Structure formats: C-alpha cells, structure tokens
Amino acid sequence: MNIGLIADDAKKKLMQNCCIAYRGILSHHELYATGTTGRLIQDAAILNVHKLLEGHVGGEQQMSAMIEQNQVDLILFFRDPDKNQGVRGDNSDYTKAIRMCDIHNIPLATNIASAELLLKALYRGELDWREMYR
C-alpha cells in the first residue's frame, strides 16, 4: 500500500518516533512524504521514503494531487492544532488533501492515537479493501 506521511514542524519529532516504533509495519509499504519530513523519517527510522518537494515549495501540492488521483491508501498527517490559521487557511493544499481523503475514502490519522489504530489495522490486513477500491 502507498502511505502518505505529513507532519507540521512542531510534530516532526513525533512522526519520527511513530515511524521508528512502527518500522516493522511501514517497511512493507511504499512511503511518500514531503521533503523535510521524508528525510527525517528516512534518517531516524532507516526506511525508504519517496520524498516529494519541500511542503512550502510544492510538496503540499504534490501530496494533494496524489490523494486527489486516489494514489495513496493511507495518510498520517500529524498537524499542529496551534499553528497560525492565517498561514494555512481553508483553501490550503493540506485542507484540500483532507477533503480528498473524505471523497476517496482514504483513511486519515491526524494524531498519534488514530495513527496507531490505523497502523495496527494495516498490519492485521483490515485495510486490504483499499487495494480493490483503488
């Protein structure tokens, strides 16, 4: 399965730790992340990550396009709820990504609790329906 990994600056360390903890599961799948997040995950968890552009220079758009084209089966998006909303308004590419997940029935975790549930479900094969859906 194709897994998208996105983390706001304040959540990058949490994403690294999550990927280290679930390396055994993640290593069996194709991982995609925006530039900095991808490098940090690759270095910390020793996982192969397809790195898109840096988020602010096009990575957000690339990830959104993958989601819009139904090319991703699961998204882990660790958001910083305290991030200035003026920078990322309702029309941002990440807001579009979340909307596209809803449209295409792509499982989405926005915090570590939901990420752990989805990763354990992935391990048990409970998300195999995505292969047929895509």
Buried (B, 14 or more C-beta within 10 A) or exposed (E): BBBBBBBBEEBBEBBBEBBBBBBEBBEEBBBBBBBBBBBBBBEBBEBEBBBBBBBEEBBBBBBBBBBBEBBBBBBBBBBBEEEEEEEBEEEBBBBBBBBBBEEBEBBBBBBBEBBBEBBEBBBEEEBEEBEEEB
